[in-house]
Amino acid sequence: MVATRKTIQIKKSHEGRLHKDLNLPMGQPIEAAKLEEALHSSDPVVRKRGQFAKNAHHFHHPKKGQ
C-alpha cells in the first residue's frame, strides 16, 4: 500500500489573512518579530493564525515545480 501525502486545504478567502492582520504585503515573508507579535496578540484569531504559521514553517515544503 502506497501512502499518499495529504495537503492542507486552506480556503481561497482565508489565504493571506495573517499578512493582512500584520499589515504586510502578500508574498513577503513574515519576520520573526512580526510572528512573535501575532503569537502574543490580544485577538485570539490572530494568535491562532500566528501559531499555525509558526508550525507550518517546519513542514516539508516541496520545491517549486515539483
Secondary structure, 3 states (H helix, E strand, C coil): CCCCCCCCCCCHHHCCHHHHHCCCCCCCCCCHHHHHHHHCCCCHHHHHHHHHHHHHCCCCCCCCCC
